[in-house]
Amino acid sequence: MSDALTAEVDRSACKGHGRCYMTNPEVFDCDDEGFPIVIGVASTAQELSDLERAVNNCPEQAVSALRV
């Protein structure tokens, strides 16, 4: 089983604060309206830590991590 994780964003809950893509640019970017889009996978220790921080810092709890 892989140790890599990716993310999922609940667009109906997301308010576009941008904490996820500011915290973890390896996994998130933003669209033209400022909402996050998932662009990658976290696999290094630092990226996994950044993804955990992004998940935990979402005010709406709209971000979750998924095993790849």
ZAMARFI-308720 format. One line per 4 residues: for each residue x, y, z of N, C-alpha, C, O, CB. Coordinates in pm, 1 decimal, m for minus. Glycine has a CB too. Layout:
// ZAMARFI-308720
X,Y,Z,X,Y,Z,X,Y,Z,X,Y,Z,X,Y,Z  ...
***
This chain:
// ZAMARFI-308720
84.3,m118.3,0.0,0.0,0.0,0.0,88.6,124.4,0.0,191.3,127.7,67.8,m95.8,m0.1,122.2  49.5,226.0,m75.3,125.9,349.0,m88.8,110.6,437.6,34.5,6.2,439.1,99.7,82.3,424.8,m213.6  217.3,511.3,64.7,210.6,609.4,171.6,170.6,745.7,118.4,159.5,841.0,195.5,343.8,618.4,243.4  148.8,756.8,m11.0,112.2,884.1,m71.9,m34.9,915.4,m46.6,m119.8,826.5,m39.8,141.0,882.0,m222.6
m61.6,1044.9,m33.1,m198.1,1092.0,m13.8,m228.4,1201.6,m114.3,m139.3,1274.5,m157.7,m219.3,1142.9,130.3  m353.8,1211.8,m150.0,m402.5,1324.8,m225.4,m516.6,1385.7,m145.3,m538.0,1347.3,m30.3,m448.0,1283.3,m369.4  m588.4,1477.5,m202.2,m692.7,1546.3,m127.4,m822.3,1548.4,m205.3,m826.4,1524.0,m325.9,m649.8,1688.1,m93.4  m927.5,1578.4,m132.0,m1058.9,1598.0,m190.2,m1116.6,1722.9,m125.2,m1102.3,1743.2,m4.7,m1152.1,1472.3,m169.4
m1181.4,1805.8,m204.7,m1241.4,1929.2,m153.7,m1392.1,1922.5,m175.4,m1438.8,1898.8,m286.8,m1180.4,2055.2,m223.7  m1466.7,1943.3,m68.8,m1612.3,1950.6,m76.8,m1647.7,2092.4,m121.9,m1652.2,2185.1,m41.1,m1680.5,1914.7,61.8  m1672.5,2107.6,m250.7,m1698.6,2241.3,m306.1,m1825.2,2305.1,m249.2,m1836.7,2427.7,m248.0,m1709.9,2233.1,m457.3  m1918.6,2225.9,m202.9,m2040.8,2283.7,m146.4,m2015.1,2343.3,m8.1,m2090.2,2430.1,36.4,m2151.1,2177.4,m137.9
m1911.1,2298.4,59.6,m1877.8,2351.5,192.5,m1769.3,2458.6,187.0,m1763.1,2544.8,274.6,m1832.9,2238.7,283.8  m1684.2,2454.0,85.6,m1569.5,2544.2,75.1,m1615.0,2688.6,54.6,m1705.5,2715.6,m24.3,m1477.8,2500.9,m40.4  m1551.2,2780.8,126.5,m1579.6,2924.2,112.3,m1465.9,2998.4,42.7,m1473.6,3120.0,25.0,m1605.3,2986.5,249.1  m1359.7,2926.6,2.8,m1251.7,2987.1,m73.2,m1152.7,3069.1,7.6,m1095.5,3165.1,m44.0,m1308.6,3071.9,m176.8
m1131.5,3033.1,132.9,m1035.1,3106.4,216.2,m892.3,3094.4,162.5,m813.2,3187.5,177.8,m1040.3,3054.9,360.3  m858.4,2982.5,100.4,m726.7,2963.5,40.4,m621.5,2907.5,133.2,m504.8,2898.7,94.9,m678.8,3091.1,m12.4  m658.3,2869.8,252.2,m558.9,2815.3,345.4,m495.5,2687.3,292.1,m377.1,2663.0,315.5,m623.1,2788.2,481.2  m571.4,2606.2,221.9,m517.6,2479.0,172.2,m409.9,2501.9,68.0,m302.9,2441.6,76.4,m629.2,2392.9,113.4
m435.1,2587.2,m30.0,m333.2,2605.3,m133.9,m218.6,2694.0,m88.8,m110.1,2687.4,m146.8,m395.8,2663.8,m258.0  m239.1,2776.2,12.1,m126.1,2850.8,67.9,m37.2,2760.0,152.4,84.5,2777.7,156.5,m176.3,2968.9,152.2  m98.2,2663.3,219.5,m25.8,2570.4,306.6,41.0,2458.5,227.5,150.7,2415.3,262.9,m120.3,2510.8,409.8  m23.0,2411.2,121.3,25.4,2292.3,51.4,16.9,2309.1,m100.3,m68.6,2247.8,m164.3,m54.3,2169.5,94.9
105.2,2391.9,m159.0,99.1,2416.3,m303.1,137.2,2296.0,m388.4,115.1,2297.9,m509.5,188.1,2530.4,m337.8  193.8,2191.6,m328.7,224.6,2070.1,m404.1,97.7,1992.7,m438.9,93.6,1919.8,m538.0,320.2,1980.9,m324.5  m4.8,2009.1,m357.0,m129.8,1934.0,m375.1,m243.0,2022.7,m426.4,m329.8,1974.8,m499.4,m171.4,1868.9,m243.5  m243.8,2150.8,m389.8,m354.3,2240.5,m424.5,m308.4,2358.5,m509.3,m195.3,2405.7,m498.1,m421.4,2291.5,m298.4
m397.8,2403.8,m592.5,m385.5,2532.3,m660.7,m523.1,2596.6,m647.7,m611.2,2541.5,m581.8,m339.3,2516.7,m814.0  m541.8,2710.7,m709.0,m674.7,2771.7,m704.0,m724.6,2799.5,m844.7,m646.7,2820.0,m937.7,m672.4,2901.6,m621.2  m855.0,2799.8,m857.5,m914.7,2831.2,m986.5,m927.9,2983.0,m999.1,m883.0,3056.3,m910.9,m1053.3,2761.6,m1002.6  m987.8,3029.9,m1105.8,m1000.6,3173.7,m1131.2,m1087.5,3246.1,m1028.2,m1080.8,3368.4,m1016.3,m1057.9,3195.6,m1268.7
m1168.3,3171.3,m954.4,m1255.4,3231.2,m853.5,m1196.4,3220.9,m712.6,m1258.4,3265.1,m615.8,m1392.1,3164.6,m856.9  m1076.2,3162.4,m700.9,m1011.2,3150.8,m570.0,m1044.0,3025.2,m492.9,m1006.8,3012.5,m376.2,m1047.0,3266.5,m487.5  m1113.2,2932.1,m556.1,m1145.5,2806.5,m490.5,m1037.7,2703.3,m521.0,m979.0,2705.0,m629.2,m1284.1,2755.4,m535.0  m1011.3,2613.6,m426.5,m903.4,2517.0,m446.1,m935.8,2409.5,m548.8,m1050.0,2366.1,m563.7,m870.2,2452.0,m315.9
m830.3,2368.4,m619.2,m837.1,2252.1,m705.8,m720.3,2161.5,m667.2,m611.9,2209.6,m634.2,m832.2,2292.4,m858.7  m742.5,2034.0,m671.4,m638.9,1936.6,m636.8,m554.2,1911.9,m760.8,m605.9,1877.9,m867.2,m701.2,1802.6,m583.3  m422.3,1929.8,m745.5,m332.1,1916.4,m859.9,m224.6,1810.7,m840.9,m152.1,1778.7,m935.1,m267.0,2047.5,m888.1  m213.2,1755.9,m719.7,m102.7,1663.9,m698.7,m121.2,1569.1,m583.0,m229.9,1552.9,m527.6,20.6,1739.7,m678.4
m10.4,1507.3,m549.2,m5.3,1404.0,m446.1,103.5,1440.5,m347.2,209.5,1489.8,m386.1,20.3,1263.1,m507.6  78.1,1416.8,m220.1,179.5,1435.9,m115.8,246.6,1302.0,m90.3,179.8,1202.0,m64.3,116.4,1493.4,16.3  380.1,1300.6,m98.0,449.5,1173.6,m76.0,570.5,1187.1,16.3,607.2,1090.4,83.1,493.5,1115.9,m208.4  632.4,1303.3,21.5,745.8,1320.8,112.2,693.1,1353.9,251.3,577.0,1391.3,267.8,842.0,1432.6,61.4
779.2,1339.7,349.9,737.9,1369.7,487.9,687.9,1513.5,499.8,587.4,1538.7,566.3,855.1,1346.3,585.7  756.7,1607.5,436.4,715.0,1748.6,444.3,581.3,1771.0,375.7,495.5,1841.4,429.0,821.1,1839.6,381.2  562.3,1711.6,257.7,435.5,1726.1,186.8,320.4,1664.3,264.2,211.0,1720.5,268.2,444.7,1663.0,49.4  344.3,1548.7,326.0,239.3,1485.3,406.4,204.3,1570.6,526.7,87.2,1582.7,562.8,283.1,1345.9,452.2
304.8,1629.8,588.8,281.7,1720.1,701.9,202.7,1843.1,657.0,110.2,1886.5,725.6,415.9,1763.0,765.4  239.7,1898.9,541.4,169.3,2015.4,488.6,24.4,1981.2,454.9,m65.1,2062.7,477.0,241.2,2069.3,364.3  0.8,1862.7,402.1,m136.0,1821.6,370.1,m217.6,1805.2,497.9,m333.3,1846.9,503.3,m135.9,1690.1,289.3  m159.1,1745.6,599.2,m229.1,1731.7,727.5,m265.5,1870.0,782.3,m376.0,1890.6,832.3,m141.4,1654.0,830.2
m172.3,1963.5,772.5,m198.3,2099.7,819.8,m310.0,2164.4,738.6,m395.3,2233.0,795.0,m70.5,2185.3,811.8  m310.7,2143.7,607.0,m416.3,2199.4,522.2,m553.4,2144.0,561.3,m650.8,2218.8,569.9,m387.4,2169.2,374.4  m560.8,2014.4,584.5,m686.5,1951.1,626.3,m732.4,2008.5,760.3,m849.6,2042.6,776.5,m669.6,1797.1,636.8  m641.3,2019.1,855.0,m675.9,2065.7,989.1,m705.5,2214.7,997.1,m771.5,2258.7,1091.2,m565.2,2033.1,1083.0
m658.4,2293.6,900.5,m677.7,2438.1,904.7,m795.4,2487.8,822.8,m819.2,2608.4,816.2,m554.9,2505.5,858.0  m868.9,2398.0,760.8,m985.1,2441.3,683.2,m1098.5,2478.0,779.0,m1146.0,2391.9,853.0,m1030.7,2329.8,583.6  m1142.8,2604.3,779.3,m1248.7,2645.2,871.9,m1380.2,2570.8,850.8,m1456.3,2551.4,945.6,m1273.0,2792.8,858.6  m1407.4,2529.2,727.7,m1533.1,2459.3,697.7,m1519.2,2308.2,698.7,m1616.8,2236.7,675.9,m1585.3,2503.0,563.9
m1398.5,2258.7,725.0,m1369.4,2115.9,718.9,m1408.6,2058.2,583.0,m1464.5,1948.9,573.4,m1442.7,2041.6,831.3  m1377.4,2135.6,477.6,m1412.0,2097.3,341.3,m1302.0,2015.6,273.6,m1321.6,1964.6,163.2,m1441.3,2220.8,259.6  m1186.3,2002.9,339.2,m1073.0,1933.6,279.8,m1049.5,1802.3,353.6,m1047.9,1798.6,476.7,m946.1,2022.0,283.3  m1031.4,1695.8,278.0,m996.9,1567.0,339.0,m883.4,1502.8,260.1,m866.3,1528.7,140.9,m1120.8,1472.4,343.9
m806.9,1419.6,327.8,m695.5,1347.9,264.4,m741.0,1208.1,225.3,m818.1,1144.0,296.7,m572.3,1340.7,359.2  m692.2,1162.6,111.9,m726.0,1030.3,59.0,m600.2,956.3,22.6,m510.3,1013.8,m38.9,m818.5,1041.2,m62.9  m591.5,829.8,59.1,m477.6,748.1,20.8,m484.0,719.7,m128.5,m590.4,689.8,m182.8,m474.1,616.5,101.8  m370.2,729.3,m193.2,m362.0,707.2,m337.3,m348.5,558.8,m365.2,m340.0,518.2,m481.1,m243.5,784.9,m398.6
***
